[in-house]
């Protein structure tokens, strides 16, 4: 009897499918990309380029095996490299000291792991789609501008990414012919290979290998990987962190972790899991924590979910988490067995392919951008401001600005959507919705349904919709508060108390209907229940209109009694 092949393994919620055939090609392409890209990012930030190379080994393997976003590749990014350099500089530490790098990576991993354990990923749910779209598009522009020098030989000048992009276009005459032609040939060959369905998964690899070989045969005068640094024929060795510098890096590690996590948060919406499972942002936080805790001990710079490297993996045919794992293993083998050959990869080839990846990321966001632009001016403005901040400010500042914009957007939308709706009975025993009346009619029962979050910004709107209580003798207002949070704002409680007193002074009464148990306890502790009367706090029921029927019965009794009672002074 043949033994069935195990196709899927589950380990503590992680689904480990068998690798697809395209995962091997994708892993090879991604691993090769990690050589020049990782080294370049590290060199730009003043680190030992080899530390950027090693960030594609252990962090990629551990991150891919544990991530809940299946295709996410965890490695060094330009933003993480630059933020890490700034943190070490502020602490007065040498960025080329292996002990300092190991300490920072381990501390960043500890922060990420702690945030995941505390389930602080929920904070990212408050970041609006508009802000995340602007942030992701800005990151894609950063990816593109980061390789313009590699692709054309001209390093653009400017204090922000958009300025650099404009300067690059303006100085087209300064582009180096050999580098530019190499990048264009790479892009053209990628497009040609992608047009053939059978070659599409390997288009990036075909373009990289073919053009690199052509450059070597023609002896073209372009920058090679070896011009950045030599690749040691050795695997990363264990490096102990220099714990003496820990106090000075505490807040810096938090900054680097936030930058990395914010970048990674944009990957899941852009790269949904092919196996149909859902991403878990807290699981991704923990995964990146594991990757940095282990990678930091093996000479890797701080790492996080890389939009560009994930884009390369997906474009090259990644289908399971094994693609990222294979990329780390493949990179380790390349470094160990043929690092000298990898040194001959032309930088314009890498630049051309990363231009493709960045362009695809922006193109993939076109529908989200159009949707936000068509929604309303406020989300469109938030998206635009976040995009501009991401391309013009240090990334940690752009993240803070994006969070503030999301909060303002949430407050504005909550205040605008909160409302009171009048429920009017029909002759057929049903209810119709209507606008709240301007005043309460003496001796009659009015039913209003509250829809909102009790956020303090919405209270002026709600108060303006409450009917005036002038001359409302015998009138009863039933306010359905089923949607009111268990712990509403204190301003909402003050509003209810004040309105109840106004009604009582005019001989009317307020009945709260559909009160959940936590709110009932809060009303009692705040003494508001004493003013309303316990019979006028109607608890929520499982039956949809059960509480309303009870409230109507109490309203009729109260209204009848109020007709015979003079209003209080």
N, C-alpha and C positions, 0 to 999 in steps of 0.2 A: 504494500500500500504506500502510495506516495504521501510524504508529509507536506501539508499545506504550508506555503510560504507566508510568513507573518508580514503583513503589509503596513500595519500601524501599531505603534506602541504608545501607551499613555503612562506618563510618569508625573504624578502629583499635578494633574491638570494639563500637562504639556502633551501635545500630540506630535509624535515623531513618525512621520510617514517615511516610507522608503524613498530615497533620492530618485528624482526623475533623471532620465538620460541627459536632459539639457542642463541639469544642475552642475554637471561636471565641467561643461564648457563655460557656463556662467562663472563658476568658482575660479577657473583658470584665468578668465578675463579680469575678474575683480581682483584676484591676487596679483596679476601683473600690473594693474592700475595702481595698486597699493605701493608699488616700488617708487615710481617717480612722484606720485601725488603726495604720499605720506612724507617723503623726504623733502619735497618742495615746501609743504606747509610748515614743517619743523624748521627748515632753514630760514624761511621768511620771518618767523617769530624769534629767531636767535637761538634755537635749540640745536643740539647735535642731530643732524639729519637722520642718523641711524635710529634714534629714538622714535622718529615719525614712521620709519619703516617697520619697526617692531610693533607699533600700534596696530598693525594689520594682521598680527599673528594671534597672540593669546586673547586680546579683547574680542577679535572677530569670532574666534572659535567659541569662547564662553558665552558671548552675547547672543550668537545665533542659536546655540543649543538651548538657551533659557528664555529667549524673548517671546512675548505673546503676540508681537507683530512679526509674523513668520519671516518675511523677506527683509526685515531691517538688518543692515550691516553696521556693526558697532566698531568704530575706529576713529582716528584723528580727523578733525575738520579744521578748516582755516580759522573759523570763529573761535573754536576751543583753543587752538594753538595761540592765537593772538591774545585771548583773554588770560590764558595761563602765563604767558610772558609778562603781561601787565601785573598780574598778581605777584609773581616772583620778584619783579622789579620793585613794586611797592614795599615788599618785605625785605628788600636789600639782599636777595639771595641770587646766586649765580645760576642762570638757566641751563648751563651746560654741566652742572654738577649732578651726577647720577643719583646721589642720595636725596637731593632736593626734589628732583623730578619724581622719584619713587614715592616720596612722602606726599607730594601734591596729588599724585594719581590715587594713592590709597585713601587720602582724606576725601577726595572728590567721590570715590566709590562708597565710602562710609556715609556721606551725606545723601547720595542717591538711594542707597539701601534703606536708610532710616526713613526717607520720604516715602518710599514704597511700602515699608512695613506699617507706617502710620497712615497709609492710604491717602496721602496728600495729593495724589493724582486727581482727586475730585476737584481741586482748585482749577485744573485745566479746563474743566467743563464750563467754567464761568468765562472762559475766553471765547468771544463770539466768533462765528464763522467768518464774519467780515474781517476781523482783526487777524485771524489765522491765515486767511487767504492773502492778505497784504504781507504778512510775515513770511509765508512760504514763497511768495513771488519775489520778495526782496532777497531772500536767501539764494534763490535761483540766479538772480542778477549778481549777487556776490560771487557765486560759483563761476559765472561767466567772466566777470572782470578779473577774477583771480588768476586766470590762465591766458589773458590776452598777450602778455609778454611771451609766454611759452609758444603761443600759436603764431605770432608775427614778429617776434624779436624786438618789439618796441614796448617799453614799459610806460604805460600812461601815467600822467601826473594829475594830481587833484586831491582835495581834502575829503572827498566822498566818492562813492562808487559811481553815481550818475555823472559826476564831473569827470571822473576817469574814463568812463565810457565815451563821453563827448570828446575828450581830449584824444583818445585813441582813434576815433573816426576822423577828427580834424587833421591829425598828423599821419594820414594814410601814406604820405610820401616817405615817411620814416620807417615804414615797415620793411623788414629784411626780406628780400625776394625769395631766398632759399627756404626760410622758415615758413613764410606765407604759403608758398607753393606746396610745401610738405603738408601743412595743415589742411589746405584745400583738397589735395589729393586724398588725404585720409578721410575727409568728410564725403568726398565724391565716391570713394570706394565703399565706404559704409552704406551710403544710400543705394548704390548698385547692388550690394550683397543683400541689403534689407528688402529690395524689390523682389528677390527670389525667395519664395515662401520657405523652401527647404533650408536656405542659408540664413534666414532671418535671425534665428537664435544665436548664431555665431558671427553676426555681421561685425560686431566690435572687434572680436578676436581676429577675424580675417583682415580687417582694415589695419589693425595694429601690426600683425606679423608681416603682411605683404609690404606695407609702406616702409616699415623698419628695415626689411631686407633690401628694398630698392635704394633707400638712403645709403646703406652700407656699400652696395655695389657701385653706386655713382659717386661715393665719397663726398656727399653733399656737406657743405660747411654749415652745420646746424648744431645747436646745443644738445648734448646727450646727458643721460642720467649720471654718468661718471663725472660730468663737469660740476655736479652738485656735491657729490661725495662718493667715495668708494664703498662698495657693499662687502662687508666681511663675510667670509664663507663659514659662518658659525650661527648657531641658534642663540636666541637671547638667553643670557645667564641670570641667575638670581641676584638681585640687588636689594640690600636692606635699606629701608627708609632712614633718613637722618632725623630722628625724633626730636632733637633739640630745637628744630625750627618750627615745630608744630604750633605753638601759641601764635606766632606771627602769620600763619597761613589759614587760620580758622575761617574768618569771613571771606577770604579769598577763595577757599575751597567751595564755599556756598555759592559764590558768584559763578565760578566755573561750572558747577553742577547745574545751576539754573539755566545757564546758556546752553549747555549740552541737552538738558531735558526739554527745553523749549524747542530746540531744533528737532529733536526726535519726535516731539508731539505732532509735528506736521507730516510725519511719514505715514502714519496709520491711515489718515483720510486719503492720502494720495496713492498708497500701495495696499489696498485691501488684501486680506489673507486669501490666497487661491483655494485653500482647503475648506473655505466656508466658515471657519471658526472666527470668533470675535476677538479683536484686540483688547487688551486690558492695560490701561496706562499705568496702573500701579505695578503690574507684572513687568512692564517695560522698565519702570524705574528700578525695580529690584534687579532685573537682568543687567542693566548698565552698571549698577552698583557692583554686582559680581564681576563683571568684565574689568572694571577699574581696580578692584581689590586684588585680583589675580594678575592683571596686566602690569600694574604698578610695581609688582615684585619681580617682573621680568623685563625691565628696561623700557616699558611702553609709556608714552606721554598720555595724559588724560584723554579719554575717548568718550564718544557718545554716538547715538544713531546718526549716521551720515546720509544726508539726502542725495548727495552726488554719487557716493559709492553704492547706495541702494539702487539709485537710478541706473547705474552701470550694470549691476547684477540683474535687474529686471529686464533691461534692454537686451542683455545677453542670454536670456531664457530661464532665469531663476523661477522655480516652481515650488520649492519647499525650503525649509530652514537649513537644509544640508548645503545649499549653495553658498551661504555665508561661511559655514564651517569648512567646506572644501576650500574656499578662498584662503582662509588662514593656514590650512595645512599645505596647500599648494605654494603659498608664499614662503612658508618655512622651508619647503623642499627646494624651491628655486634659490633661496638665499644660501642654503647649505651646499647644494650640488653645482649650481651654475650661476652664482651671483655675478661673476665677471661678464657673462653673456647678457644679463639683464641690464648691465651698465651701458649697453650699446643702444637701448631704446631711445629714439629721438624725443626730445621734449615737445617739438611741434606736433608730433603724432598724438601725444597725450593731450596737448592743448586742444587740438582739433576735435578729439573724441569727447572731451569734457564740454566743449562748446555745444556739441550735439546733445549731451545729457542735459545741460542747463536749458537749452532751447526746448527739449522735450518736456521738461518740468514746467516751464512757462506755458507751453502749448496745452499741456494737460490741465492747467488751471483756467483756461479761457472760459469754460462754461461757468465755473464758480465766480470768476470776475464779472462776467456779464449778468449773472443772477444777482449779485450784490448791487451792481450798478442800477439794475431795474427795480430793486426792492424799494428803497427810499433814500433820500439824500443823506440821512444820518449814518446808516451803515456804510454807504459809499464813501463818505468823508472819513469814517474810522479806518476803512481799508486803505484809503489813499495815504492818510497820515502814518499808518503803521508801515506801509511800504517805503515811504520817504524816510522814516526814522531808521528802518533796517538798512537802508542804503547810505545813510549820511551820519549816523551816530554809532558809537561803540555798541556792540550787540547787547551787552547787559543793560544799557540805558534804553535801547529800543524795546527790550522785553518789558521793562518797568512801564514804559509809556504805553505799550500795547495792553498791559494789564489794567492800567488806569482808564484807557479808552473803553475797554470791555466793561468795566464797572460803570462808567458814565452811561454807556449805551444801554446797559441793563436797567439802570435807574430810570433813564428817560423812557424806555419802553414799558417798564412796570408802571410808571406814573401815568403814562398815556393810555394804557389798556385797562387800568382799574376803573370800575364803574358800578353803578347800582341799576338794576333792572326791575321795573314794576311787573308783578304777576297779577293778571286780572282774570277772574273766573268767567267762563262762558256759560251759555245756557245748556250746553251738552255735558257739563261736569268736567270740562277740561280748563287748562290755563293758557292764556295768551300773554306775550310779553309786550311791554309798553314803556314809554319814558316815565321816569318818576314824576309825580305831581309836584307842582311848585309849593303847595300848602296842603296840610292835612284837613280833611273835611270833618267837622265836629260830628261825633257819634258814629263814625264809619271806621271800618278796618281797612288798612292799607298794607299790602305785602310787597316787600322789596327784597331782591336777591343780591347779595354782595359777591362780586367777582374781583379778586385782587390778591395781593400778597401781604397787605398791611404795611408795606414799606413806607417810611415816613414821607417820601417824596410824593406819594399818591394821595395823601390825606387831604390837602386843599381841594383836590378834585372831588373826592368823596364827600367832603363836608358841604361843598357847593351843591351837590345833587340831593342832599337830604332835604325833605320838605320842611318848610317853615312851620314852627309850632304855634304861631300866634292864633289865639282863639280856637284852639283845638280841643275844646272840652268834650270829653267822652270819646275822643279819637284814640285809636290804638294802631301803632306801627309795628308790624311783625317784620323783623330783619333776619333773613336767613343767612347764617354765618358758617355754613358747612365748609366753605372754602377758606375760612380764616385759619391761619397756621396755629399749631398747638401753642406756640409762644409768639404772639403778635407783638408789634412794637408798642412801647409804653405810650406813644402818642395816640395810637388807635384806641387803647384802653381809656385814655383821658377823653377822647372824642366821644366814645360811647357813654361814659359817665356824665359828661357835660350835657349831651343831648337828652339823656334820660331825665336829668334834673329839669331841663327846660320844658320837656313834655309834662312832667309831673306838676310843675308850677302852673301850667295852663289847663290842668285837669285831664291831660291825656296820659298815655302809658306806652312804654317801649317793651316789646317782647323779643328776646333773642331765641332764634329757632335753629335747631340742628347743631347744638353746641357739643363739641367733642369733650371727652372727660378731662384731658389736660387743661383745656381752656376753662372748663367749669371750675376746676380747682384754683386756677389763677384768678378768676373772677371773685371767688370766695376769699382768697388771701388778700386781694386788693380792696376788699370791702364794697366793690361795685355790686355784688350780689345782694348786699343789704339794701341798697337803694332801689334795685329793680324788684326785689322780692323773689324768693326761691321758685315760686310757681310761674314766674315769667322768664325763667331760664329753662328752655325745653331741650332736653338732650337729643342727640342724633339717634336715629334708628336705622336698622337695616333696610326697612321698607322706604322707598324713595320719598313718598309724601306722608309717611307716618308721623314725623315730627311736625309737619305743617298742619295736619289735621288736629293734633293736640294743641298747637298754638292757636288755631282758629277757635277751638272750643274755649280756651282760656281768654281769648280776645273778646268773644261775645259776652262772657261773664263779666270781664273787667269793664267793658264799655257800658253794659247795663248798670253796673254799680256806680260808674263814674257819673252817669246822668243825674244821680241823686246826691252827688257830693260836690260842694262848691270848690272852686279852684283854690289852691294854697297861695299864700302871699309870697 
